[in-house]
Amino acid sequence: MRAALLDLITERGLNRIAVSDVTKRADVNRSTFYEHYSDVHELAADACTRMFDELIAATPVLLPDGTPRERDRGRAALTGVLAHIAERADLYRALLGPDGSARVADHLHQRLTIAVHVNLTRPAVGTHADDPVRIAHDPVAAFLAGGVLGVATDWLRRGCPGTPEQLSAALMACFAGLT
């Protein structure tokens, strides 16, 4: 069902997809759909967030110590996240755009906040695969995660001008100015 929905999203907006569209494309009964999801938005959140979580889990945890090596690693990790979004631009545009899913946007913000928090507090961990499900309130991590998500959303809205490398370089320069 997740794959069927992701295919449908690339063809039309999320708000124009009905449960019957998904079940027909996935060749399952409506009852099967409702055993797992309450509506199309819940399925979209599940489909997109699993994909995004897998990407973040594979991202290295970085120590923001300001050395050129660590800045390069940070920029490479951010470039990887942006390249993932660019490769699936139609999907993310549909999910994060004006007719998208607030559940997806909220989950992505939460997941990025946790990843940033771990980067700032536990740099000895190898990847984000073992990140906690929840963290204590961390306004700095939430701010930085919101900034990245906001920039990515704006980038998608504008048709992804420039490359992921160019965008991550601009963001890293901005982050360097904050420290």
N, C-alpha and C positions, 0 to 999 in steps of 0.2 A: 504494500500500500504506500509505503514511503516513496519508493521509486516511481510509482504511478503518479503520485502527487507532484513530485519534483519535475517529472516530464510535463504534466499539465501546467505547472506554474510557468514554464518557459514558453508555453503557447498562449496563455492568457493570464490576467491578474488573479491573485488569490481570491479576491472577493467575487470573482465570476466563476468559481469552482464549487460545485455542489457535491455532497456525499455520493450521489448517484454517479457523477462523473468519475470519481475515484474508484468506486466499486466496479464500474464497468471496465475501466482501464486496467485495474488489477485483477479482474475476473474473480471477484469474491462477492459474497452476499452482503447485503446491508447489515444483517445481524452480526456478521464477522467484524465489520467495521466498528459497530457500536460496542462490541466486546472489548475493544482496545482503545477507542477514542470517543469523545463526546461530540466533537465537531471537526470540521476541516482545519480550523486554526490550531487545535490541539495536535492534530497529525502534522501540520506544518512545523510547529514548534519542535516536535519530536524529531522529524526528519532533518531539519536544519541544525538543530542544536547537537545532535549526535555527530554530524559531520564536522561542525565547528569544534566540539569538544575533543574529537580525535586529533584535529589539527593543533589545538592548544596543548594537548597532552604530549605531543611530540616536540614541542618547542622547548629549547633549553632554558633553564633558569639562569638568569644573568645577574651578576653582581654589578650594580651601577657604580663602579669605582672610578670612572672617568678616564681610565687608561685607553689609549688608542685601540688596543686589542679587544677590550670589553665593549667599547663603542662600536667597533666593527661587527662583533658578534651580535650585539643588540640590534644594529641596523639590519643584519642578515635575517635575524628572527622576525623582525617587523616586516621586512620585505617578503618573507615567506607567508605571513598572515595575509598581507595585501595581495600577493600573487594568487593565493587561494581564493580570495574574494573576487579578484578580477577574472579568474578562470570560470567562475560561476556568477558573473555579474548579473545576468538576467534573473537568476534565482534570488540573489541577495537584494537586487533592486525591487523585486516583487514583494519580498518579505519585509524590507526595511523602509520602503517608500510610503507615500501617503495612503495607499490602500493596503498596506501590509499588515503585519501581525505584531501587535504590542507585546504579546507573549514572547515572540522570538527576540525582539529588540531588548526586552527586559532580561531574558536569559543571557544573551550575548554580553550585555553590560555586566551582569553578575559574574559571568565566567571570566571576562577580562579583568574585572576588579580583583577577583581572587588571584589570578595569574600575576597581576602587577604587585599585589600584596606579598605574594610568595617571593617575587623577585626582590622586593625591598627588605624582606625580613628573614628569608631562609635561602640565601644564595648557594649554600653547600649542596642542595638537592640537585640531582642531575637534570630531570625534566619535570614538566607539570603533570605527569601521569598520576602522581600520588597527592595532588593538591587536595586540601580539605573541601568539604561540600560547602561549609560556611566559615566566615571569618568574623572577627570582631569588627566593629565600625572602624573603617579606615578611610577618612575623607580624602587623603592624598591619592590613594589607590583608585578610589571611585572617580575622582577628578580626572586623573590620567586616562583611565579606562573610558570614561565618557568622552574625553577629547579624541581618543583614537577612533571610537565608534562614530562620533559625530563627523570626523574628517572622512572616514570611510563611506558613510552615508552620503555626504555631500559629493564626494568623488564619484560615487555611483550615479547620483542624480545628474551629474554633469557629463556622464558618458565616459568616465575614467580617463580624463586627460592626463597625459604623462604616464610614465611607467611606475610600477610598484617601487622600483629602486629610487626613482626621483622623489616620490611621495615620502618614502621612509627616510630619505636623507633630509628632506625639509622638516619632517617631524622630529628627527633626532637632533637637528640643530636647535629646534624650539625647546626640546626637553633639556638640552645642555644649558640653555639660557635660564632655566628654572632653578638649577642647582646652585 
